[in-house]
Amino acid sequence: MNESQVQGGSVGRRALLRGAAGVTAALGAAAFVDLGSAGRASAYGWTRTLQQGASGSDVVELQIRVGGWAASSAQKTYIAWDGAFGPGTDGAVRRFQSAYGLTADGVVGPQTQSVLNGLESGDGSTAHFDWSEFQSKDGSGFSGGKVSATQVKENIRRLMYKLEALRKKAGDAAVTINSGFRSVAHNASVGGASNSMHVYGVAADVVVSGHTTLQVYKIAETCGFSGLEAYTHSWQHVDSRVQYPSYGSGSWWWESGVV
C-alpha cells in the first residue's frame, strides 16, 4: 500500500518519541525575518501529498524537516529552503523514509507526514531537543544576539531538525548541547569569534553519547552542515552558515576537511 492510499492522523508527541514531538508556519529561504508564529503549539497541517515537482510553503517546511538527510556519504551539500521539491529534496525524503521504516518512494503522504509530525513537540521544539538546551548561558535566553529573539528561535528550530537526523544516524544516541545560542556578550566572554554562528542561533556544540568526536564529525558530513569545527576537540561544532548568506559567512568551513 502506498502513501496516497493511507489515511490516518499526523500528530506525535514527545511522550512517544523522547521517552521512547507545534511548529511554525514555513517561510521562504530568503525571508529571514521575525516570525510571530514561532513556537506555535500545534502539529503542522499538511493538506496534500507532496512529491517531486511540487512547490509551496509546505515544501519549505518539508525541506526544513528532512534537511539533516542531505546526503548518504560525506558531501558538501544541503537541502535548500526554496519551496521547490526537486531531486535533492527527493533524495533526502527517501533517506528519511528508509531510516524510519517507511517505503522509500519519495512520496510524502499521510504515513511520512505522520512520522515528520512525530518529530515535533507541542512547544515548537523537536522530539529530542528542548528550547532550554539552546539558550544563552548568561541568562539572556534568546535575546542579545545579532538577530531578534524570534528569529533566533526559528533558526534553532531548523537546526534541531538537522540534529534529529544526526541523532538518528548515531543509533538514537543521546545528544548533549554544550553550547547553542550565545548573546553577543556571552560569546565575547567565552572568546568566540565576533561573527560566530552561535550569535544567530544557527550553530551548536554537541557531544553524542558513545561516539568519539571523529565519529560525530563523519555523521555530520551527511547532515547538510556547512560549518564543522575540527574533530580534535571534546565536542563537535556544527552550523548551517551557507544557508544564511546575510549573516556574512557564505563559504563552506569543514576545518578537518572531508573525512
C-alpha atoms as one frame of an Amber mdcrd trajectory, in Angstrom:
protein
   0.000   0.000   0.000   1.471   3.386  -0.946   1.179   6.636   0.966  -1.588
   8.102  -1.188  -3.789   5.167  -0.190  -3.278   5.550   3.559  -5.466   7.646
   5.798  -4.704   8.490   9.416  -3.617  11.033  11.964  -0.426  13.027  11.816
   0.219  14.054  15.411   3.017  12.558  17.515   4.266  13.837  20.790   7.378
  13.931  22.930   5.885  11.338  25.281   6.049   8.849  22.442   9.417   9.728
  20.972  11.545  11.418  23.592  10.926   8.745  26.197  10.836   6.050  23.716
   7.142  15.516  19.327   3.899  22.776  17.233   5.778  24.098  14.812   5.825
  27.336  12.954   4.461  28.077   9.556   7.156  27.775   6.927   8.972  30.700
   5.422  10.970  31.064   2.245  14.734  30.668   2.060  15.404  34.379   1.760
  12.802  35.519   4.262  14.936  35.710   7.385  12.584  37.997   9.294  10.806
  37.871  12.606   8.305  35.021  12.825   5.452  35.819  15.147   4.226  32.230
  14.908   7.440  30.619  16.154   6.727  28.018  18.806   3.054  27.579  17.947
   1.745  24.526  19.820   0.065  22.519  17.064   1.123  19.897  14.569   1.928
  21.141  11.091  -1.199  20.924   8.945  -0.208  19.021   5.849  -3.050  19.442
   3.338  -1.798  17.371   0.405   0.567  14.639  -0.677   3.923  16.047  -1.795
   6.333  14.627  -4.335   8.916  15.791  -6.843   7.589  18.723  -8.851   5.535
  20.220  -6.004   6.183  23.743  -4.755   4.955  25.965  -1.978   5.319  26.821
   1.699   4.557  23.241   2.729   7.548  22.118   0.669   9.685  24.613   2.598
   8.506  23.024   5.839   9.295  19.597   4.447  12.776  20.761   3.461  13.374
  22.044   6.989  12.394  18.700   8.469  14.437  16.486   6.135  17.415  18.842
   5.905  19.562  16.527   8.003  19.194  13.786   5.383  21.016  15.785   2.723
  23.460  13.032   1.750  24.243   9.361   2.214  28.001   9.942   2.480  30.345
  12.844   3.198  29.268  15.576   0.819  29.233  19.357   0.877  25.571  19.729
   0.054  22.413  20.859   1.789  18.680  20.924   1.200  17.694  24.441   0.164
  14.656  26.022   1.808  13.364  27.214  -1.544   9.951  25.572  -1.690  10.783
  23.606  -4.843  10.591  19.801  -4.488  13.484  18.795  -6.719  15.916  15.863
  -6.860  17.799  16.949  -3.724  14.647  17.070  -1.635  13.502  13.786  -3.158
  16.747  12.091  -2.135  16.509  13.472   1.395  12.913  12.285   1.712  13.850
   8.790   0.566  16.702   8.579   3.068  14.386   9.817   5.817  11.745   7.278
   4.868  14.234   4.421   4.812  15.621   5.372   8.233  12.143   5.363   9.766
  10.969   2.114   8.191   8.727   3.683   5.560   8.522   2.866   1.869  11.352
   4.925   0.359   9.447   6.234  -2.658   9.888   9.978  -2.221   6.118  10.436
  -1.834   5.221  12.468   1.240   1.721  11.292   2.068  -0.054  10.611   5.367
   2.400   7.986   6.637   5.510  10.102   6.098   3.717  13.234   7.287   2.756
  11.430  10.492   6.374  10.493  11.181   7.505  14.039  10.352   4.965  15.427
  12.797   6.043  12.814  15.329   9.338  14.679  15.495   7.539  17.778  16.743
   6.971  18.883  20.284   3.956  20.899  21.341   6.052  23.974  22.168   7.606
  24.178  18.697  10.839  22.372  19.554  11.522  18.800  18.465  11.125  15.370
  19.992  14.593  15.055  21.485  15.636  18.684  21.982  14.327  21.414  24.292
  14.492  25.169  23.829  16.234  25.424  27.195  19.221  23.467  25.895  19.953
  26.191  23.338  19.503  29.324  25.455  22.452  31.598  26.057  24.245  30.543
  29.208  24.404  34.097  30.565  20.698  34.090  31.330  19.623  36.218  28.369
  17.557  33.442  26.811  17.393  34.080  23.071  17.930  37.833  23.323  21.052
  39.896  22.836  22.220  38.226  19.627  22.677  39.722  16.190  19.095  38.976
  15.137  15.818  39.140  17.054  14.925  36.535  19.653  12.057  35.370  17.434
  14.418  34.825  14.530  16.912  33.046  16.781  14.177  30.587  17.795  13.252
  29.873  14.176  16.905  29.348  13.301  17.261  26.963  16.234  14.131  25.092
  15.188  15.696  24.413  11.792  18.928  23.373  13.497  17.016  20.983  15.759
  15.686  19.031  12.788  19.210  18.530  11.461  20.279  17.398  14.910  17.357
  14.954  14.981  18.836  13.394  11.843  22.321  13.293  13.349  20.886  11.609
  16.443  19.027   9.038  14.373  22.123   8.244  12.317  24.068   7.793  15.562
  21.748   4.970  16.542  19.371   7.161  18.553  22.210   8.028  20.918  21.612
  10.917  23.309  22.944  14.286  22.116  24.136  16.847  24.660  24.166  20.519
  23.651  27.245  22.106  25.187  26.587  25.470  23.561  23.700  26.675  21.414
  22.703  30.318  21.017  25.020  32.873  22.578  24.254  36.524  23.233  26.907
  38.833  21.837  28.101  39.493  25.384  28.314  35.832  26.317  30.027  34.974
  23.045  32.676  37.589  23.758  33.134  36.335  27.311  33.952  32.808  26.107
  36.293  34.022  23.378  34.006  33.268  20.425  34.624  34.799  17.010  32.885
  38.172  16.689  30.635  36.842  13.923  30.213  33.356  15.357  27.211  31.472
  14.028  26.231  30.976  17.674  25.082  34.611  17.929  22.459  33.919  15.252
  21.232  30.611  16.656  22.414  28.540  13.694  25.191  26.636  15.494  25.599
  24.108  18.276  28.484  22.388  20.012  27.418  18.812  20.644  28.543  15.607
  22.298  26.954  12.316  21.241  26.822   9.550  23.813  29.040   6.582  22.955
  30.641   8.316  19.976  34.029   9.934  19.506  34.180  13.436  18.090  35.612
  11.983  14.885  32.606   9.688  14.563  30.263  12.632  15.113  32.156  14.693
  12.517  31.709  11.922   9.947  27.976  11.703  10.621  27.644  15.493  10.435
  29.217  15.423   6.962  25.990  13.805   5.729  23.580  16.155   7.526  23.788
  19.311   5.434  26.021  21.195   7.882  28.269  23.704   6.124  30.278  24.568
   9.232  32.223  21.841  11.061  34.947  22.646  13.557  37.889  20.243  13.746
  37.123  16.936  15.442  40.144  17.317  17.741  38.008  18.901  20.466  35.918
  17.143  23.093  32.796  18.457  21.344  31.737  18.832  17.724  30.687  22.240
  16.420  28.070  22.163  13.656  26.378  25.037  11.836  24.477  25.872   8.657
  26.280  29.081   7.696  25.951  28.729   3.914  22.166  28.749   4.184  22.296
  32.169   5.862  24.370  34.328   3.472  23.051  37.529   5.043  24.918  36.567
   8.226  28.240  37.057   6.471  29.623  33.511   6.311  28.645  32.206   2.905
  31.547  29.785   2.436  31.854  26.150   3.485  34.063  25.567   6.514  34.911
  21.962   7.253  38.006  22.535   9.368  39.189  18.921   9.208  38.340  18.634
   5.522  36.345  15.739   4.097  36.899  12.697   6.302
